[in-house]
Amino acid sequence: MAGYYRAGADAVASYYRRLASELEEACSTGRLECTAAGRSILPPWRADYTARFIPTLFRAGWFVASFTGFTPGSDSSRAPPRTLAVYASVREFDEPWETPPVRSILSALGTAYSAVPLALLLAIGIYLLRCRIALKIRRDVPVLVATGSIALAILARLVLLTLIDVTSSPGISVLYAAPLYPLVLAFIVLALGQAWWARQSAHADLQGARDDHARPPLLLAGPKGPP
């Protein structure tokens, strides 16, 4: 490399840029027979990607909403017996951390996760209804914006995983979807909690209006005239 690596990173980068420029010029002028221009980590878009995108996006959404493959406990280690024996010889604790009480709690959490799809559908419906109401009465807008931001973050991640799955390699897995699980739960809690708070506020306003209506009017005595 004529000493470029000894000269430092800038010299190496400059050499490769010049080399790429010379190769591109040779290809464009016909001095070299070259194939079509390559791509980086993003492959060129093909027509079949378009047909697969929407179904894959729905599949990714259901994968996350249903917590498919997600377990609250820890999976058993998978390795050759010799590797497991080496691990067992250096681990610090002989007893597993998942004691019976812990396993009971984790099992209850796993059962609760089965209700997430229904709760999510209910939360989406309530959120859309609250957005429609908020546009009319101009109320609770900040909370709705915060909840909507969480929904957009979930959608953006799902689109990214869908693009990876459609164009490159399997991208719909628990590992890649892990950041979405707390966001889904946060969206459900905020949407349902905001609906409950709005109902309580409306009930309090209605009760106050009824109390005002039932209260007798105050009669103010004016100045007395001459008899």
C-alpha positions in Angstrom: 0.0 0.0 0.0 3.0 2.3 -0.5 3.0 3.3 3.1 -0.5 4.7 3.2 -1.4 2.8 6.3 1.6 4.1 8.1 0.6 7.6 7.1 -2.6 7.4 9.0 -6.4 7.1 8.5 -6.7 10.3 6.4 -4.1 9.1 3.9 -5.8 5.7 3.6 -9.3 7.2 3.1 -7.9 9.6 0.5 -6.3 6.7 -1.4 -9.5 4.7 -1.5 -11.5 7.7 -2.6 -9.0 8.4 -5.5 -9.1 4.7 -6.4 -12.9 4.6 -6.5 -12.9 7.8 -8.6 -10.4 6.3 -11.1 -12.4 3.1 -11.4 -15.7 4.9 -12.0 -14.0 7.0 -14.7 -12.6 3.9 -16.4 -16.0 2.3 -16.3 -17.8 5.3 -17.7 -15.3 5.8 -20.5 -15.4 2.1 -21.5 -11.7 1.4 -20.7 -13.0 -1.2 -18.3 -15.9 -3.6 -18.7 -18.0 -3.1 -15.6 -21.2 -4.5 -14.2 -24.1 -2.3 -13.1 -23.5 0.0 -10.2 -23.8 -1.8 -6.9 -25.8 -1.0 -3.8 -24.9 -0.6 -0.2 -26.9 -2.3 2.6 -30.1 -1.1 1.0 -31.0 -3.3 -1.9 -32.8 -1.9 -4.9 -36.6 -1.8 -4.7 -38.4 -4.5 -6.7 -42.0 -4.8 -7.7 -42.7 -7.9 -5.6 -41.6 -5.9 -2.5 -44.6 -3.6 -3.0 -47.0 -6.5 -3.0 -45.5 -8.0 0.1 -45.1 -4.8 2.1 -48.7 -4.3 3.4 -49.3 -8.0 4.4 -46.0 -8.1 6.1 -46.7 -4.8 8.0 -50.0 -6.3 9.3 -48.1 -9.5 10.3 -45.6 -7.4 12.2 -48.3 -5.5 13.9 -50.1 -8.6 15.0 -46.8 -10.2 16.1 -46.2 -7.2 18.5 -49.8 -6.7 19.6 -50.2 -10.4 20.5 -46.7 -10.7 22.1 -46.0 -13.7 19.9 -43.0 -15.6 21.2 -42.6 -13.3 24.2 -42.2 -15.0 27.5 -41.8 -13.2 30.8 -39.4 -15.9 32.1 -36.0 -16.8 30.9 -35.4 -19.5 28.3 -33.1 -22.4 29.0 -29.6 -22.1 27.7 -29.0 -23.9 24.4 -25.4 -25.1 23.7 -23.4 -28.3 23.4 -23.0 -30.2 26.7 -19.3 -29.4 26.8 -20.0 -25.7 26.6 -22.7 -25.9 29.3 -20.3 -27.7 31.5 -17.8 -24.9 31.2 -20.5 -22.4 32.0 -21.6 -24.4 35.0 -18.1 -24.4 36.4 -17.7 -20.6 36.4 -21.1 -19.4 37.2 -21.5 -17.6 40.6 -24.9 -19.0 41.7 -25.9 -22.6 41.9 -29.6 -21.8 42.5 -31.8 -20.4 39.7 -33.2 -16.9 40.3 -36.7 -18.0 39.2 -37.9 -19.4 42.5 -41.5 -20.7 42.7 -43.0 -17.4 43.9 -41.2 -15.6 41.1 -42.4 -18.2 38.5 -46.0 -17.7 39.8 -45.7 -13.9 39.3 -44.2 -14.4 35.8 -46.9 -16.9 34.9 -49.6 -14.3 35.9 -47.9 -11.7 33.8 -47.8 -14.1 30.8 -51.6 -14.7 31.3 -52.2 -10.9 31.4 -50.3 -10.5 28.1 -53.0 -12.6 26.4 -55.4 -9.7 26.9 -53.2 -7.1 25.2 -54.6 -7.5 21.7 -58.2 -6.8 22.9 -57.0 -4.0 25.1 -55.0 -2.5 22.3 -58.0 -2.5 19.9 -60.2 -0.9 22.6 -57.5 1.7 23.2 -57.1 2.6 19.5 -60.9 3.0 19.2 -61.1 5.2 22.3 -58.1 7.3 21.2 -59.6 8.0 17.8 -62.9 9.0 19.4 -61.2 11.2 21.9 -59.3 12.9 19.1 -62.5 13.7 17.3 -64.0 15.1 20.4 -60.9 17.1 21.3 -60.9 18.8 17.9 -64.4 20.1 18.7 -64.0 21.2 22.3 -60.2 22.0 22.3 -59.6 20.0 25.5 -57.1 17.4 26.6 -55.0 18.1 23.5 -51.5 17.7 25.1 -52.3 14.2 26.5 -53.7 13.2 23.1 -50.6 14.5 21.4 -48.3 12.5 23.8 -50.3 9.4 23.2 -50.3 9.9 19.4 -46.5 10.3 19.6 -46.2 6.9 21.1 -48.4 5.5 18.4 -46.2 7.1 15.7 -43.1 5.6 17.3 -44.6 2.2 17.2 -45.7 2.6 13.6 -42.2 3.8 12.6 -40.6 0.8 14.2 -43.0 -1.6 12.5 -42.4 0.0 9.1 -38.6 -0.4 9.6 -39.0 -4.1 10.6 -41.2 -4.7 7.6 -38.7 -3.1 5.2 -36.0 -5.3 6.7 -38.1 -8.4 6.4 -39.3 -7.7 2.9 -36.0 -6.6 1.4 -33.2 -8.3 3.3 -33.6 -10.8 6.1 -36.2 -11.9 8.6 -36.8 -8.8 10.7 -40.0 -9.8 12.7 -38.7 -11.3 15.9 -38.9 -10.8 19.6 -35.4 -9.4 19.6 -36.1 -6.7 17.1 -39.6 -6.0 18.5 -38.3 -5.7 22.1 -38.4 -1.9 22.2 -42.1 -1.9 21.1 -43.5 -3.9 24.0 -43.3 -1.1 26.6 -44.5 1.4 24.1 -47.6 -0.7 23.4 -48.4 -1.0 27.1 -47.8 2.7 27.6 -50.2 3.6 24.7 -52.9 1.3 26.2 -52.5 2.8 29.7 -52.5 6.4 28.4 -55.5 6.0 26.1 -57.7 4.1 28.6 -56.5 6.3 31.5 -57.3 9.5 29.5 -60.7 8.2 28.6 -61.4 7.4 32.3 -60.2 10.9 33.4 -62.4 12.5 30.7 -65.4 10.6 31.9 -64.7 11.6 35.6 -64.3 15.2 34.5 -67.6 15.2 32.5 -69.4 13.6 35.4 -68.1 16.2 37.8 -69.1 19.0 35.4 -72.6 17.5 35.1 -73.0 17.2 38.8 -71.9 20.8 39.3 -74.4 21.9 36.7 -77.2 20.0 38.5 -76.2 21.5 41.8 -76.3 25.0 40.3 -79.7 24.4 38.8 -81.1 23.0 42.1 -79.8 25.9 44.2 -82.5 28.6 44.7 -81.7 32.0 43.3 -80.4 34.7 45.7 -82.7 37.7 46.1 -80.8 40.9 46.6 -82.7 43.5 48.6 -82.7 46.9 47.0 -83.0 50.3 48.7 -86.3 50.9 50.3 -88.3 53.9 49.1 -90.4 56.3 51.2 -93.5 54.7 52.6 
